[in-house]
């Protein structure tokens, strides 16, 4: 049996643990490696422990030229101690596929390996391997949930720097309900209007126009009301050389946010540049920002779980019950024993205690409904039910 992942290295950091973990990716069709910090209270989540708690997690997306190690080496000492205090994990994926000659690359720091821009490439030669959007939003979360019980029930937040800040903003804005919070350092806020983004979108997606679906300013401009995030936290160095080169354009994002009422906290930090020294100076603020919102979401999840009734012993199994079945139009209802399958994703199974036929049911039973199908069980206006089982996924 092929292992789902391989632990390449493990170091203790403070009370917690930092791992580098590799796995075969179905998205990029390469081996991918990510960093993972796990706070001490969840130490048993990595390993063979039979019982694993659900761990809140902050995704960190790095910028151009980086791999999975840059953040851990340069900002990790502060970030990991803050994550230990907040009781959250930090996952640090790579910025692109790499590690094989099959992965196309160019002699340029802002395209190809180390510069995946967190999109799914549609253009050759990149389309086979550069599927970073799917990797970050689907494959990696699924692996973390299934193997380590990390980030279940939407206990995920996201942050990043530069290109990674662009990724954090766009990924969260495209799926606000999937993330508890979002922040960024020196993000590329309007990539369709800057040289970095124009170059990447033409190469990966075929046009700058196609890149609008992965442009934070464009995404916010499409909103007529706030996104659902109580705030978006951004730190930007005032002495950032890429700010003066109009690569980052935070003012465009702020303008779009004002128009739809979305709160954005933009901290312009005097004397700071684009480097990891800047990130290390304020990363504790960002970890605390996410920790607070992850705790709030976790409390909501626990409250919902405690409000659910005790699950029936028939959960996950087919059950038999009696129902009044309509076999055809204008035919008498027949009391029959039927089999009810267990609920699928997004469904619940309930016991109907009391209901009545409404005019729609009568319309169907009389044969007037052109979409009416027989046999069927009428009585959709249920007045009293008992929850039997629920698909918690």
C-alpha beads as a LAMMPS data file, in Angstrom:
LAMMPS data file: protein, C-alpha beads

393 atoms
392 bonds

1 atom types
1 bond types

-500.0 500.0 xlo xhi
-500.0 500.0 ylo yhi
-500.0 500.0 zlo zhi

Masses

1 110.0

Atoms # bond

1 1 1 0.000 0.000 0.000
2 1 1 1.379 3.433 -0.979
3 1 1 1.712 5.848 1.928
4 1 1 -0.310 9.057 1.628
5 1 1 2.690 11.146 2.700
6 1 1 6.340 10.992 3.791
7 1 1 7.832 13.015 6.638
8 1 1 11.127 14.341 5.301
9 1 1 12.263 16.117 8.457
10 1 1 11.099 17.060 11.940
11 1 1 12.406 19.699 14.325
12 1 1 11.136 20.894 17.664
13 1 1 10.447 24.641 17.755
14 1 1 9.644 25.882 21.235
15 1 1 6.980 23.542 22.563
16 1 1 5.683 22.697 19.074
17 1 1 6.979 20.788 16.066
18 1 1 7.922 21.753 12.513
19 1 1 7.718 19.127 9.781
20 1 1 8.521 18.983 6.091
21 1 1 6.140 16.551 4.423
22 1 1 6.084 15.261 0.840
23 1 1 3.326 13.537 -1.106
24 1 1 2.417 12.707 -4.678
25 1 1 0.058 15.356 -6.030
26 1 1 -2.804 14.542 -8.366
27 1 1 -3.163 18.265 -9.143
28 1 1 0.396 19.035 -10.252
29 1 1 1.306 15.466 -11.237
30 1 1 4.553 15.855 -9.290
31 1 1 5.778 15.266 -5.781
32 1 1 4.924 18.280 -3.621
33 1 1 6.468 19.271 -0.297
34 1 1 4.904 21.480 2.351
35 1 1 5.968 22.722 5.764
36 1 1 3.745 22.154 8.774
37 1 1 3.973 23.622 12.255
38 1 1 1.850 21.847 14.861
39 1 1 1.440 23.340 18.360
40 1 1 2.207 21.126 21.334
41 1 1 -1.407 20.532 22.332
42 1 1 -1.955 18.755 19.004
43 1 1 1.370 16.884 18.876
44 1 1 -0.347 13.517 18.473
45 1 1 -2.088 14.611 15.262
46 1 1 1.059 13.772 13.279
47 1 1 1.664 10.072 13.681
48 1 1 -0.381 6.977 14.348
49 1 1 -2.583 8.251 17.182
50 1 1 -6.034 6.708 16.996
51 1 1 -7.794 9.825 18.306
52 1 1 -7.056 13.205 16.779
53 1 1 -8.545 16.565 17.683
54 1 1 -9.601 18.990 14.968
55 1 1 -6.791 21.532 14.611
56 1 1 -7.402 25.105 13.383
57 1 1 -4.864 26.076 10.721
58 1 1 -3.421 29.144 9.024
59 1 1 -2.295 28.652 5.420
60 1 1 0.782 30.689 4.504
61 1 1 1.427 31.329 0.794
62 1 1 4.905 32.541 -0.086
63 1 1 6.021 34.889 -2.832
64 1 1 8.122 34.830 -5.991
65 1 1 11.251 32.615 -5.984
66 1 1 10.255 30.971 -2.672
67 1 1 9.648 27.328 -1.836
68 1 1 8.108 25.705 1.234
69 1 1 11.067 26.583 3.509
70 1 1 11.494 30.368 3.212
71 1 1 8.818 31.374 5.693
72 1 1 9.864 28.759 8.253
73 1 1 13.519 29.787 8.122
74 1 1 13.059 33.562 8.068
75 1 1 9.837 34.258 9.976
76 1 1 9.204 30.893 11.592
77 1 1 10.806 31.566 14.990
78 1 1 8.284 34.333 15.710
79 1 1 5.381 32.866 13.763
80 1 1 5.619 29.425 15.365
81 1 1 5.788 30.787 18.906
82 1 1 2.729 32.920 18.165
83 1 1 0.927 29.907 16.696
84 1 1 1.789 27.882 19.814
85 1 1 0.219 30.621 21.922
86 1 1 -2.897 30.745 19.733
87 1 1 -3.185 26.960 19.516
88 1 1 -3.206 26.850 15.712
89 1 1 -1.195 25.028 13.070
90 1 1 0.554 26.738 10.144
91 1 1 0.875 25.021 6.774
92 1 1 3.408 26.340 4.240
93 1 1 2.981 24.917 0.722
94 1 1 5.382 25.366 -2.165
95 1 1 4.830 28.167 -4.683
96 1 1 4.849 25.904 -7.754
97 1 1 5.482 22.352 -8.879
98 1 1 9.161 21.437 -9.166
99 1 1 11.586 18.559 -8.788
100 1 1 11.375 17.016 -12.252
101 1 1 12.510 17.998 -15.742
102 1 1 8.918 17.562 -16.885
103 1 1 7.960 20.804 -15.087
104 1 1 8.439 23.644 -17.594
105 1 1 10.540 26.596 -16.533
106 1 1 11.961 29.796 -17.986
107 1 1 15.017 31.852 -17.142
108 1 1 12.995 34.398 -15.192
109 1 1 12.302 34.823 -11.463
110 1 1 8.683 35.874 -12.038
111 1 1 7.450 32.986 -14.193
112 1 1 7.694 29.218 -14.010
113 1 1 9.213 27.382 -11.046
114 1 1 8.808 29.437 -7.882
115 1 1 6.175 31.618 -9.529
116 1 1 2.967 29.621 -9.917
117 1 1 0.724 32.610 -9.042
118 1 1 -1.806 30.238 -7.400
119 1 1 -3.850 29.743 -10.572
120 1 1 -4.737 26.728 -12.706
121 1 1 -2.802 27.215 -15.937
122 1 1 -4.777 26.603 -19.120
123 1 1 -1.968 27.251 -21.602
124 1 1 0.826 24.991 -22.792
125 1 1 3.429 24.180 -21.689
126 1 1 2.192 24.990 -18.170
127 1 1 -1.281 23.447 -18.073
128 1 1 -0.211 19.907 -17.181
129 1 1 1.621 20.736 -13.947
130 1 1 0.814 24.312 -12.908
131 1 1 -2.508 23.638 -11.179
132 1 1 -1.752 25.503 -7.985
133 1 1 -5.250 26.840 -7.356
134 1 1 -6.680 23.327 -7.143
135 1 1 -3.720 22.176 -5.087
136 1 1 -4.152 24.919 -2.475
137 1 1 -7.951 24.959 -2.325
138 1 1 -8.779 21.260 -2.688
139 1 1 -5.967 18.724 -2.603
140 1 1 -3.851 20.057 0.257
141 1 1 -6.834 20.795 2.552
142 1 1 -8.186 17.297 1.896
143 1 1 -4.816 15.742 2.781
144 1 1 -4.525 17.779 5.982
145 1 1 -8.039 16.836 7.037
146 1 1 -7.834 13.132 6.252
147 1 1 -4.311 12.451 7.523
148 1 1 -3.886 14.915 10.404
149 1 1 -7.401 16.151 11.276
150 1 1 -6.216 19.680 10.492
151 1 1 -8.637 22.330 9.200
152 1 1 -11.871 20.342 9.356
153 1 1 -15.250 22.119 9.587
154 1 1 -13.852 25.207 7.859
155 1 1 -11.273 25.896 10.596
156 1 1 -8.919 27.466 8.046
157 1 1 -7.521 30.949 7.582
158 1 1 -5.115 32.190 4.936
159 1 1 -2.265 34.689 4.638
160 1 1 0.706 35.307 2.402
161 1 1 3.344 37.670 1.065
162 1 1 3.639 39.412 -2.307
163 1 1 2.548 36.805 -4.893
164 1 1 1.391 34.753 -1.914
165 1 1 -0.575 37.730 -0.618
166 1 1 -2.259 37.854 -4.028
167 1 1 -3.016 34.154 -3.652
168 1 1 -4.419 34.565 -0.129
169 1 1 -6.680 37.440 -1.151
170 1 1 -8.022 35.883 -4.334
171 1 1 -8.503 32.389 -2.934
172 1 1 -10.437 33.726 0.062
173 1 1 -12.493 36.217 -1.939
174 1 1 -13.541 33.478 -4.357
175 1 1 -14.729 31.351 -1.424
176 1 1 -15.428 33.560 1.640
177 1 1 -17.352 30.872 3.511
178 1 1 -14.427 28.455 3.192
179 1 1 -12.038 30.590 5.229
180 1 1 -12.386 32.110 8.697
181 1 1 -10.127 35.077 7.874
182 1 1 -7.603 36.507 5.436
183 1 1 -4.556 38.749 5.721
184 1 1 -1.522 39.632 3.617
185 1 1 1.888 41.267 3.593
186 1 1 2.743 43.462 0.593
187 1 1 0.234 41.679 -1.664
188 1 1 -0.046 42.084 -5.428
189 1 1 -3.501 43.625 -5.114
190 1 1 -4.393 44.320 -8.730
191 1 1 -2.298 41.949 -10.885
192 1 1 -4.159 42.636 -14.130
193 1 1 -2.856 46.197 -13.858
194 1 1 0.808 45.489 -13.054
195 1 1 3.747 43.980 -15.004
196 1 1 4.077 40.876 -12.801
197 1 1 0.437 39.926 -13.198
198 1 1 0.207 40.771 -16.886
199 1 1 3.187 38.526 -17.646
200 1 1 1.907 35.630 -15.537
201 1 1 -1.695 35.743 -16.750
202 1 1 -0.706 35.862 -20.412
203 1 1 1.586 32.860 -19.954
204 1 1 -0.639 30.757 -17.692
205 1 1 -4.168 31.778 -18.733
206 1 1 -3.728 33.121 -22.253
207 1 1 -4.695 36.737 -21.577
208 1 1 -4.797 39.472 -18.975
209 1 1 -8.583 39.457 -19.284
210 1 1 -8.687 35.844 -18.096
211 1 1 -6.670 36.916 -15.082
212 1 1 -9.506 39.076 -13.745
213 1 1 -10.959 35.968 -12.109
214 1 1 -7.759 35.872 -10.023
215 1 1 -7.426 39.577 -9.250
216 1 1 -8.399 40.696 -5.736
217 1 1 -9.345 44.213 -6.814
218 1 1 -11.484 42.907 -9.661
219 1 1 -13.131 40.349 -7.373
220 1 1 -14.022 43.010 -4.793
221 1 1 -15.254 45.313 -7.549
222 1 1 -17.793 42.632 -8.423
223 1 1 -19.340 42.824 -4.953
224 1 1 -22.192 45.170 -4.093
225 1 1 -21.905 44.364 -0.382
226 1 1 -19.238 43.101 2.064
227 1 1 -17.811 39.632 1.463
228 1 1 -18.502 38.151 4.890
229 1 1 -15.043 38.794 6.350
230 1 1 -15.282 41.223 9.271
231 1 1 -11.930 42.678 8.207
232 1 1 -9.067 42.057 5.786
233 1 1 -5.677 42.813 7.362
234 1 1 -2.858 44.071 5.127
235 1 1 0.616 45.292 6.116
236 1 1 2.620 47.206 3.536
237 1 1 6.117 48.683 3.867
238 1 1 6.356 52.281 2.732
239 1 1 9.937 51.787 1.522
240 1 1 9.010 48.735 -0.558
241 1 1 10.696 49.113 -3.969
242 1 1 7.886 47.199 -5.652
243 1 1 5.324 49.617 -4.221
244 1 1 6.995 52.505 -6.035
245 1 1 7.246 50.367 -9.198
246 1 1 3.440 49.984 -9.154
247 1 1 3.566 46.207 -8.826
248 1 1 1.451 46.046 -5.643
249 1 1 -1.279 48.740 -5.961
250 1 1 -2.900 48.428 -2.506
251 1 1 -4.748 51.713 -3.097
252 1 1 -6.799 50.063 -5.851
253 1 1 -7.921 47.303 -3.513
254 1 1 -8.861 49.795 -0.802
255 1 1 -10.935 51.813 -3.285
256 1 1 -12.799 48.690 -4.420
257 1 1 -13.397 47.695 -0.800
258 1 1 -14.873 51.099 0.054
259 1 1 -17.363 50.828 -2.803
260 1 1 -18.786 47.529 -1.522
261 1 1 -18.460 48.303 2.175
262 1 1 -15.778 45.702 2.875
263 1 1 -13.559 46.564 5.833
264 1 1 -9.833 46.562 4.999
265 1 1 -7.163 47.518 7.517
266 1 1 -4.143 48.721 5.552
267 1 1 -1.139 49.431 7.775
268 1 1 1.467 51.469 5.918
269 1 1 4.705 50.782 7.798
270 1 1 7.336 53.483 7.539
271 1 1 10.928 52.365 6.909
272 1 1 10.065 48.791 5.907
273 1 1 10.796 47.154 2.556
274 1 1 9.575 43.980 0.796
275 1 1 11.788 41.529 2.683
276 1 1 11.219 38.840 5.290
277 1 1 12.618 41.245 7.882
278 1 1 9.371 43.146 7.395
279 1 1 7.277 39.991 7.689
280 1 1 9.097 38.888 10.847
281 1 1 8.429 42.288 12.408
282 1 1 4.637 41.964 12.246
283 1 1 3.837 38.257 11.757
284 1 1 2.758 37.900 15.389
285 1 1 -0.025 40.420 14.755
286 1 1 -1.266 38.376 11.811
287 1 1 -1.166 35.060 13.664
288 1 1 -3.152 36.640 16.526
289 1 1 -5.610 38.109 13.985
290 1 1 -6.276 34.654 12.565
291 1 1 -6.223 32.915 15.931
292 1 1 -9.044 35.115 17.216
293 1 1 -11.248 34.406 14.212
294 1 1 -10.457 30.706 14.138
295 1 1 -11.498 30.440 17.793
296 1 1 -14.760 32.183 16.969
297 1 1 -15.471 29.776 14.110
298 1 1 -14.510 26.804 16.281
299 1 1 -16.966 27.964 18.948
300 1 1 -19.679 28.197 16.283
301 1 1 -18.897 24.670 15.075
302 1 1 -19.017 23.292 18.628
303 1 1 -22.264 25.116 19.346
304 1 1 -23.845 23.643 16.222
305 1 1 -22.630 20.155 17.093
306 1 1 -24.006 20.377 20.638
307 1 1 -27.371 21.544 19.294
308 1 1 -27.774 18.398 17.191
309 1 1 -29.708 15.558 18.792
310 1 1 -28.069 12.269 19.610
311 1 1 -27.587 10.392 16.380
312 1 1 -29.827 7.385 15.864
313 1 1 -28.255 3.888 15.852
314 1 1 -29.602 3.570 12.286
315 1 1 -27.319 6.354 11.080
316 1 1 -25.478 5.346 7.913
317 1 1 -27.767 2.365 7.327
318 1 1 -30.830 1.827 5.120
319 1 1 -34.045 1.683 7.131
320 1 1 -37.519 0.368 6.425
321 1 1 -40.664 2.272 7.263
322 1 1 -44.274 2.629 6.199
323 1 1 -45.522 5.260 3.794
324 1 1 -48.659 6.118 1.837
325 1 1 -47.568 5.606 -1.758
326 1 1 -49.274 7.073 -4.819
327 1 1 -48.876 4.532 -7.607
328 1 1 -50.582 6.584 -10.301
329 1 1 -52.865 9.569 -10.930
330 1 1 -56.352 9.326 -9.384
331 1 1 -55.464 6.020 -7.706
332 1 1 -56.041 5.444 -3.970
333 1 1 -52.978 5.832 -1.758
334 1 1 -51.553 2.468 -0.645
335 1 1 -49.894 1.810 2.718
336 1 1 -46.579 0.121 1.859
337 1 1 -43.254 -0.736 3.467
338 1 1 -40.414 1.189 1.798
339 1 1 -36.626 1.379 2.140
340 1 1 -35.045 4.755 2.879
341 1 1 -31.324 5.030 2.119
342 1 1 -28.928 6.856 4.483
343 1 1 -28.419 10.560 3.738
344 1 1 -25.782 11.649 1.246
345 1 1 -23.613 14.758 1.539
346 1 1 -25.769 17.780 2.350
347 1 1 -28.838 15.680 3.255
348 1 1 -30.619 14.695 6.447
349 1 1 -33.017 11.829 7.115
350 1 1 -36.050 12.617 9.257
351 1 1 -39.046 10.787 10.660
352 1 1 -42.300 12.436 9.637
353 1 1 -44.647 12.464 12.604
354 1 1 -47.433 14.618 11.173
355 1 1 -48.203 16.218 7.817
356 1 1 -51.028 16.818 5.352
357 1 1 -51.560 17.069 1.618
358 1 1 -51.489 20.560 0.187
359 1 1 -52.970 21.812 -3.084
360 1 1 -49.724 20.935 -4.930
361 1 1 -49.973 17.318 -3.788
362 1 1 -53.623 17.156 -4.858
363 1 1 -52.713 18.739 -8.197
364 1 1 -50.134 15.984 -8.736
365 1 1 -52.399 13.185 -7.531
366 1 1 -55.180 14.306 -9.875
367 1 1 -52.790 13.924 -12.813
368 1 1 -52.588 17.635 -13.707
369 1 1 -48.875 18.124 -12.996
370 1 1 -46.924 17.577 -16.249
371 1 1 -43.773 16.971 -14.174
372 1 1 -45.472 14.617 -11.729
373 1 1 -43.745 11.237 -11.449
374 1 1 -45.214 8.021 -10.111
375 1 1 -44.866 6.141 -7.874
376 1 1 -44.292 8.902 -5.337
377 1 1 -44.809 9.784 -1.689
378 1 1 -46.805 12.978 -1.267
379 1 1 -46.959 15.297 1.715
380 1 1 -43.973 17.640 1.405
381 1 1 -45.401 20.204 3.845
382 1 1 -44.296 18.417 7.002
383 1 1 -45.450 19.930 10.283
384 1 1 -43.646 17.696 12.823
385 1 1 -40.355 15.830 12.256
386 1 1 -37.698 14.010 14.245
387 1 1 -34.076 14.072 13.081
388 1 1 -32.755 10.541 12.649
389 1 1 -29.393 11.004 10.946
390 1 1 -27.310 13.579 9.129
391 1 1 -24.370 13.464 6.784
392 1 1 -21.886 15.632 8.709
393 1 1 -19.753 16.246 5.629

Bonds

1 1 1 2
2 1 2 3
3 1 3 4
4 1 4 5
5 1 5 6
6 1 6 7
7 1 7 8
8 1 8 9
9 1 9 10
10 1 10 11
11 1 11 12
12 1 12 13
13 1 13 14
14 1 14 15
15 1 15 16
16 1 16 17
17 1 17 18
18 1 18 19
19 1 19 20
20 1 20 21
21 1 21 22
22 1 22 23
23 1 23 24
24 1 24 25
25 1 25 26
26 1 26 27
27 1 27 28
28 1 28 29
29 1 29 30
30 1 30 31
31 1 31 32
32 1 32 33
33 1 33 34
34 1 34 35
35 1 35 36
36 1 36 37
37 1 37 38
38 1 38 39
39 1 39 40
40 1 40 41
41 1 41 42
42 1 42 43
43 1 43 44
44 1 44 45
45 1 45 46
46 1 46 47
47 1 47 48
48 1 48 49
49 1 49 50
50 1 50 51
51 1 51 52
52 1 52 53
53 1 53 54
54 1 54 55
55 1 55 56
56 1 56 57
57 1 57 58
58 1 58 59
59 1 59 60
60 1 60 61
61 1 61 62
62 1 62 63
63 1 63 64
64 1 64 65
65 1 65 66
66 1 66 67
67 1 67 68
68 1 68 69
69 1 69 70
70 1 70 71
71 1 71 72
72 1 72 73
73 1 73 74
74 1 74 75
75 1 75 76
76 1 76 77
77 1 77 78
78 1 78 79
79 1 79 80
80 1 80 81
81 1 81 82
82 1 82 83
83 1 83 84
84 1 84 85
85 1 85 86
86 1 86 87
87 1 87 88
88 1 88 89
89 1 89 90
90 1 90 91
91 1 91 92
92 1 92 93
93 1 93 94
94 1 94 95
95 1 95 96
96 1 96 97
97 1 97 98
98 1 98 99
99 1 99 100
100 1 100 101
101 1 101 102
102 1 102 103
103 1 103 104
104 1 104 105
105 1 105 106
106 1 106 107
107 1 107 108
108 1 108 109
109 1 109 110
110 1 110 111
111 1 111 112
112 1 112 113
113 1 113 114
114 1 114 115
115 1 115 116
116 1 116 117
117 1 117 118
118 1 118 119
119 1 119 120
120 1 120 121
121 1 121 122
122 1 122 123
123 1 123 124
124 1 124 125
125 1 125 126
126 1 126 127
127 1 127 128
128 1 128 129
129 1 129 130
130 1 130 131
131 1 131 132
132 1 132 133
133 1 133 134
134 1 134 135
135 1 135 136
136 1 136 137
137 1 137 138
138 1 138 139
139 1 139 140
140 1 140 141
141 1 141 142
142 1 142 143
143 1 143 144
144 1 144 145
145 1 145 146
146 1 146 147
147 1 147 148
148 1 148 149
149 1 149 150
150 1 150 151
151 1 151 152
152 1 152 153
153 1 153 154
154 1 154 155
155 1 155 156
156 1 156 157
157 1 157 158
158 1 158 159
159 1 159 160
160 1 160 161
161 1 161 162
162 1 162 163
163 1 163 164
164 1 164 165
165 1 165 166
166 1 166 167
167 1 167 168
168 1 168 169
169 1 169 170
170 1 170 171
171 1 171 172
172 1 172 173
173 1 173 174
174 1 174 175
175 1 175 176
176 1 176 177
177 1 177 178
178 1 178 179
179 1 179 180
180 1 180 181
181 1 181 182
182 1 182 183
183 1 183 184
184 1 184 185
185 1 185 186
186 1 186 187
187 1 187 188
188 1 188 189
189 1 189 190
190 1 190 191
191 1 191 192
192 1 192 193
193 1 193 194
194 1 194 195
195 1 195 196
196 1 196 197
197 1 197 198
198 1 198 199
199 1 199 200
200 1 200 201
201 1 201 202
202 1 202 203
203 1 203 204
204 1 204 205
205 1 205 206
206 1 206 207
207 1 207 208
208 1 208 209
209 1 209 210
210 1 210 211
211 1 211 212
212 1 212 213
213 1 213 214
214 1 214 215
215 1 215 216
216 1 216 217
217 1 217 218
218 1 218 219
219 1 219 220
220 1 220 221
221 1 221 222
222 1 222 223
223 1 223 224
224 1 224 225
225 1 225 226
226 1 226 227
227 1 227 228
228 1 228 229
229 1 229 230
230 1 230 231
231 1 231 232
232 1 232 233
233 1 233 234
234 1 234 235
235 1 235 236
236 1 236 237
237 1 237 238
238 1 238 239
239 1 239 240
240 1 240 241
241 1 241 242
242 1 242 243
243 1 243 244
244 1 244 245
245 1 245 246
246 1 246 247
247 1 247 248
248 1 248 249
249 1 249 250
250 1 250 251
251 1 251 252
252 1 252 253
253 1 253 254
254 1 254 255
255 1 255 256
256 1 256 257
257 1 257 258
258 1 258 259
259 1 259 260
260 1 260 261
261 1 261 262
262 1 262 263
263 1 263 264
264 1 264 265
265 1 265 266
266 1 266 267
267 1 267 268
268 1 268 269
269 1 269 270
270 1 270 271
271 1 271 272
272 1 272 273
273 1 273 274
274 1 274 275
275 1 275 276
276 1 276 277
277 1 277 278
278 1 278 279
279 1 279 280
280 1 280 281
281 1 281 282
282 1 282 283
283 1 283 284
284 1 284 285
285 1 285 286
286 1 286 287
287 1 287 288
288 1 288 289
289 1 289 290
290 1 290 291
291 1 291 292
292 1 292 293
293 1 293 294
294 1 294 295
295 1 295 296
296 1 296 297
297 1 297 298
298 1 298 299
299 1 299 300
300 1 300 301
301 1 301 302
302 1 302 303
303 1 303 304
304 1 304 305
305 1 305 306
306 1 306 307
307 1 307 308
308 1 308 309
309 1 309 310
310 1 310 311
311 1 311 312
312 1 312 313
313 1 313 314
314 1 314 315
315 1 315 316
316 1 316 317
317 1 317 318
318 1 318 319
319 1 319 320
320 1 320 321
321 1 321 322
322 1 322 323
323 1 323 324
324 1 324 325
325 1 325 326
326 1 326 327
327 1 327 328
328 1 328 329
329 1 329 330
330 1 330 331
331 1 331 332
332 1 332 333
333 1 333 334
334 1 334 335
335 1 335 336
336 1 336 337
337 1 337 338
338 1 338 339
339 1 339 340
340 1 340 341
341 1 341 342
342 1 342 343
343 1 343 344
344 1 344 345
345 1 345 346
346 1 346 347
347 1 347 348
348 1 348 349
349 1 349 350
350 1 350 351
351 1 351 352
352 1 352 353
353 1 353 354
354 1 354 355
355 1 355 356
356 1 356 357
357 1 357 358
358 1 358 359
359 1 359 360
360 1 360 361
361 1 361 362
362 1 362 363
363 1 363 364
364 1 364 365
365 1 365 366
366 1 366 367
367 1 367 368
368 1 368 369
369 1 369 370
370 1 370 371
371 1 371 372
372 1 372 373
373 1 373 374
374 1 374 375
375 1 375 376
376 1 376 377
377 1 377 378
378 1 378 379
379 1 379 380
380 1 380 381
381 1 381 382
382 1 382 383
383 1 383 384
384 1 384 385
385 1 385 386
386 1 386 387
387 1 387 388
388 1 388 389
389 1 389 390
390 1 390 391
391 1 391 392
392 1 392 393
